[in-house]
Amino acid sequence: MARSRRKTFARERKTERMELRVAPSVRKLIERASAISGLAAGDLAYEAARRILEEHERMVLQGADRDAFLKAVSNPPPPARRLVAALRRHASETG
C-alpha cells in the first residue's frame, strides 16, 4: 500500500466494528497474510476491498474493442442537433 494512503488510512479514527464468520482455513489464510503484510486483519480487508473496487471501475479493452474505441475517440461523429440545442439551452439558462 502506498505510504501516503496508509498514513491517511491510519489517521482515521476507527469507530466502526464488523464481525464475520469464516472457516478455520480462511482464518489461517487471513492471519498468514496479515503477518506477511504487517497489516491488521481489518486493514487487510480494507486493502482487498479497495483493490476490487479499483479493478471494477477500470475498463481494459483489448483487440477489436480497443480498436473500435480508439477509432471513435479519434474520429467522433458530429453532435446530434438535439444535443446542440440542449447545450445552447443550458448555456442560456445558466449564463
C-alpha positions in Angstrom: 0.0 0.0 0.0 1.3 3.5 -0.8 2.8 5.2 2.2 0.6 8.3 1.9 -2.5 6.2 1.5 -1.5 4.2 4.6 -0.9 7.4 6.6 -4.3 8.8 5.7 -6.0 5.5 6.4 -4.2 5.1 9.7 -5.2 8.6 10.9 -8.9 8.0 10.5 -10.4 7.1 13.9 -11.7 3.5 13.9 -15.2 3.7 15.4 -17.0 1.0 13.4 -16.9 -2.7 14.0 -17.5 -5.6 11.7 -17.7 -9.3 12.6 -17.8 -12.2 10.3 -17.7 -15.9 10.4 -15.1 -17.7 8.4 -13.9 -21.3 8.0 -10.8 -22.2 10.1 -8.8 -22.4 6.9 -9.9 -18.9 5.9 -8.9 -17.6 9.3 -5.4 -19.2 9.0 -5.0 -17.7 5.5 -6.0 -14.2 6.7 -3.7 -14.5 9.7 -0.8 -15.5 7.4 -1.5 -12.6 5.0 -1.7 -10.2 8.0 1.6 -11.4 9.4 3.4 -11.2 6.0 1.9 -7.8 5.1 2.2 -6.2 8.5 -1.4 -5.1 8.2 -4.1 -5.8 10.8 -6.9 -8.0 9.6 -9.2 -5.0 9.2 -6.6 -3.1 7.2 -6.0 -6.1 5.1 -9.8 -6.4 4.3 -9.8 -2.7 3.5 -6.9 -3.0 1.1 -8.5 -6.0 -0.6 -11.9 -4.2 -1.0 -10.1 -1.1 -2.4 -8.3 -3.2 -5.0 -11.5 -5.0 -6.0 -13.3 -1.7 -6.5 -10.4 -0.2 -8.4 -10.4 -3.2 -10.8 -14.2 -2.9 -11.2 -14.0 0.8 -12.0 -11.2 0.5 -14.5 -12.0 -0.8 -18.0 -9.4 -2.6 -20.0 -10.1 -3.0 -23.7 -8.3 -5.5 -25.9 -8.3 -6.3 -29.6 -11.3 -5.2 -31.7 -12.9 -3.5 -28.7 -9.9 -1.3 -28.2 -9.6 -0.5 -31.9 -13.3 0.5 -32.1 -12.9 2.7 -29.0 -9.8 4.4 -30.3 -11.4 5.0 -33.7 -14.5 6.5 -32.1 -12.3 8.8 -29.9 -10.1 9.8 -32.8 -12.9 10.5 -35.3 -16.0 11.3 -33.3 -19.3 11.7 -35.1 -20.7 15.2 -35.3 -23.0 16.1 -32.4 -26.7 15.5 -33.0 -28.9 18.5 -33.5 -30.8 17.8 -30.3 -27.6 17.7 -28.3 -26.5 21.1 -29.7 -29.9 22.5 -28.9 -29.8 21.2 -25.4 -26.3 22.6 -24.8 -27.4 26.0 -26.1 -30.5 25.9 -23.9 -28.3 25.0 -20.9 -25.8 27.8 -21.7 -28.6 30.4 -22.0 -30.2 29.3 -18.7 -27.1 29.1 -16.6 -25.3 32.1 -18.1 
